[in-house]
Amino acid sequence: MASKATLAGEIVSAYRDVTSYPTPTSADINISEGQATVVLQTLWSQHDLDRKEKTTLLRSHTINIATGSTLGKLGPQEVKNELWNKVSPSGKLRAVVRTGKDKQNEDKHYIEIFDSTRKLKTIDILALEKHGKIIDNDGQFGSFEWSSSEGHLLYLAEKKKAKTGSYFDPKAYKDSGSGDDDLPNEKPDLVRRGDEFEHIETWGEQLTERVHPVVCVLDIESNTVSVLENIPDDESAGQAMWGPDDAGIVVCTWKHSPYRLGLKFCCQRKSALYYLDLQKGSLDLLSQDGRAVRFPRFSPDMSKLIYLDVPEGGPHNQCARLVKIDWATRNRQVVVDEVKHAPDLEFPGIYTYNLARQVWFDDNIHIAMSTSWRSISAVIVVNTDNGKITRLEVDTADTQANINPQASYGFLGVKRNVVMMYYSTLNQPYNLLLAQVNDPSNLSSISWIYPDDHMETLDWLTFSVLVHKPSKSRINPKYENVDYESILCLPKQSQSGTLPPLIVFSHGGPNSVFDTSFNIISAFFCTCGYAVLMVNYRGSLGFGQDSILSLTGNIGTQDVMDVESAMVEVIAKGLVDGSRIFKFGGSHGGFLTTHLIGQYPDTFRAAATRNPVVNLASMFSTTDINDWIFAQAALEFDYRTLADDKLLPYLWLCSPMSHIDKVKTPILLMIGLDDKRVPPAQSFEYYKALKARNVSVRCLTYPKNNHSISDVDAEADCMVNTIVWFNNHLP
Ligand SMILES: CSCC[C@H](NC=O)C(=O)N[C@@H](C)C(=O)O
């Protein structure tokens, strides 16, 4: 690997290298009772630049858990056309949801049931016409669960839509104008005349196929599907699980009315956790009013249910509470509360985008999960009886393991007390590790097993985590003690001893975070000879709820100054070339990029940004999450609020656009033309304003790409063009 790629060919090959490392996404473990052998199956995601797609790879390890030796390995082999693949509780059966097309090119979904020797049956599930497409593991709605008796499968699917047709269609039946986009119960196969162009509201960015998910149960014996009808019709269902003895179902719902607000990256949406009793047909509310819920998980003995909640409304990602329900009494108890402020390295609270399916240890007391802990992704074990929290990580004194003390960990699941995790650092791609943890209350002497050879450390990159205390004038008077961090990645020093140019990288959200996990973008920038400063400005996740709240009402000032000050501190250390500074970031990171080049016009050589927020006033009525503007501006959100003469001036003043006349920095704009979150018009508005002011601007547009511009070819094009743009503006 070259340490400095400058020519287009070298840049492309550097990008190929950094995208060749797969990322683990999920794991399943099979352990036969009383046996020392475990079969660990992991799914990984890897870029295939030539096929222009992300491939899902299955790897399988057979491990003797007593000795730690790997007895056999299979894969990686590619998995295609599978929405779900789940082994039954006894381990005897496997259910797969497979997608395909029929001869007329119509979408098909099949549920296939296997035993250990053969496929037992295939059910052409859409042909039953009970519901629309089955929902995959989208991290928001989807779940796919065997009943404990193994006779039924529980899943989420889109509610069946009425067929619509033209007024001029002779087959049409029912007149339009009902405003009812759901299927009438009677005469379900008839076509609704005049409704074919009716607007269909969706759950927004990256969830544009989600309209009204419903809970479905397949009886495997009789091949019949029931769509459960007890959930209120203005609520979309998701994350469903079987309750004790398969007598009912626990399910989360999100309210549609008065209209849907985007759900992606937004855990604060009005939602509820219910128990649906299948015998009585009753629906009991389990969660607390005014709290938004996620991720219900029953203990192995089904006596306890845990879930996460945050306040309804407000910033789109916040510090969560861990709540436990004692199933017999339905008594609800907060196990881990929101943490307002955590000095130094104390536990900062729970922040998680996703919870593994299997979190409980066999003692029915402890659970494990990944969470952001300042600039590190950590795995924690929580005692749900007393709320005690312990970090689960490799003892860095273990020289055989040789793991960086700043490594980030991810939790994949626990089964029969065997925990499955992975670790990585900014200069070491992902490695698996597992361990038998028979006493989760004592994590002091765990023997870790590494099923693979340790991934090489990438010697062209070193990194360190820096702590920043806001200077006196920047202290937030309401949240005085909140500090923040940044991660500095340095490329291999050049022979000539010249200092590297610096890319200042700010994350989006603003409520998200950079951690020390392997990061393709930073690795790529370093390979190309740039230092990268990833700034976790106040408002980032993993630093306590006070940090998140400190930014509300202060976007465009506090976050901008945090990034600028971190940059100044790093330049003062003499590790980077302060005369060659570049700015990069997308979404809210693009808001910061465009703010910084406006507020500090003489600082940056060039900038590059993906789908930046540039004008809150014009974005208000076009984004899928207009409440975001209110939350970040510390205003009360009401669905009826309009962008009126009182609101608009305020939004304008917080926006990068208000600094447009000062901008001199050449900027590359990268736009996902299907972005529902920060609509393309934001970038085009900025583009035109710069053109009119004779500022150098280049604009790249990516059809069929959303807010994240994550199609493999589009993302690759963005990355290579960013470096080419920066290289062209190096003095
Ligand atoms: C009205 S969009 C605000 C910005 C956006 N926030 C939430 O979705 C954002 O910054 N997104 C991040 C996660 C990103 O795309 O990187």
PDBQT file of the ligand as one rigid body, heavy atoms in Angstrom, charges set to zero:
ROOT
HETATM    1  C1  LIG A 801     -33.101  17.746   8.330  1.00  0.00    +0.000 C 
HETATM    2  S1  LIG A 801     -31.742  16.811   8.067  1.00  0.00    +0.000 SA
HETATM    3  C2  LIG A 801     -30.584  17.115   9.275  1.00  0.00    +0.000 C 
HETATM    4  C3  LIG A 801     -29.306  16.434   9.089  1.00  0.00    +0.000 C 
HETATM    5  C4  LIG A 801     -29.376  14.941   9.206  1.00  0.00    +0.000 C 
HETATM    6  N1  LIG A 801     -30.004  14.598  10.425  1.00  0.00    +0.000 N 
HETATM    7  C5  LIG A 801     -30.685  13.517  10.588  1.00  0.00    +0.000 C 
HETATM    8  O1  LIG A 801     -31.012  12.740   9.749  1.00  0.00    +0.000 OA
HETATM    9  C6  LIG A 801     -27.982  14.359   9.217  1.00  0.00    +0.000 C 
HETATM   10  O2  LIG A 801     -27.031  15.028   9.546  1.00  0.00    +0.000 OA
HETATM   11  N2  LIG A 801     -27.849  13.066   8.962  1.00  0.00    +0.000 N 
HETATM   12  C7  LIG A 801     -26.640  12.336   9.209  1.00  0.00    +0.000 C 
HETATM   13  C8  LIG A 801     -26.929  11.122  10.037  1.00  0.00    +0.000 C 
HETATM   14  C9  LIG A 801     -25.903  11.929   7.975  1.00  0.00    +0.000 C 
HETATM   15  O3  LIG A 801     -26.524  11.762   6.930  1.00  0.00    +0.000 OA
HETATM   16  O4  LIG A 801     -24.682  11.765   8.054  1.00  0.00    +0.000 OA
ENDROOT
TORSDOF 0
